[in-house]
Amino acid sequence: MPLRQTSQPLQAAERSSRPVPAVARAAGMLLLLGNGQEEASLTDLARLLGIHKST
């Protein structure tokens, strides 16, 4: 089944301005790891990011 073509591309106002949750978490993790001066455990990282360890 071919993909359906839309008549017009999305305009900037129609695009979502909300961040993708996984990307936001990954960015937070990179910032923590990049700024950290000590080693951090998974528990420490999860606590600092406010997310569950299994995330």
C-alpha positions in Angstrom: 0.0 0.0 0.0 1.6 3.3 -1.0 1.9 6.2 1.4 -0.7 8.8 1.1 0.5 12.2 -0.1 -0.7 15.4 1.6 -1.6 18.3 -0.5 0.5 20.8 1.4 3.5 20.4 3.8 3.0 21.3 7.4 3.4 25.0 8.2 5.6 26.1 11.1 2.5 27.0 13.2 1.0 23.5 12.7 4.1 21.7 13.9 4.2 20.6 17.5 6.5 22.7 19.7 6.5 20.1 22.5 9.7 18.2 23.0 9.8 14.5 22.4 10.0 13.0 26.0 12.8 10.5 25.1 14.9 13.2 23.5 14.4 15.5 26.5 15.5 12.7 28.9 18.5 11.9 26.7 19.5 15.6 26.6 19.2 15.9 30.4 21.3 12.8 30.8 24.0 14.1 28.5 24.1 17.4 30.3 24.5 15.7 33.7 27.2 13.4 32.4 29.0 16.2 30.6 29.0 18.5 33.7 29.7 15.8 36.3 33.1 15.7 38.0 32.5 12.3 39.7 31.2 9.0 38.6 27.5 8.6 39.0 25.5 5.5 39.5 22.3 4.7 37.6 20.4 5.5 40.9 22.1 8.9 41.2 21.3 9.8 37.6 17.7 8.8 37.8 17.3 10.7 41.0 18.9 13.9 39.6 16.7 13.6 36.5 13.6 12.9 38.4 12.9 9.7 36.4 12.6 6.0 37.3 15.7 3.8 36.9 14.0 1.6 34.3 13.4 4.6 32.0 
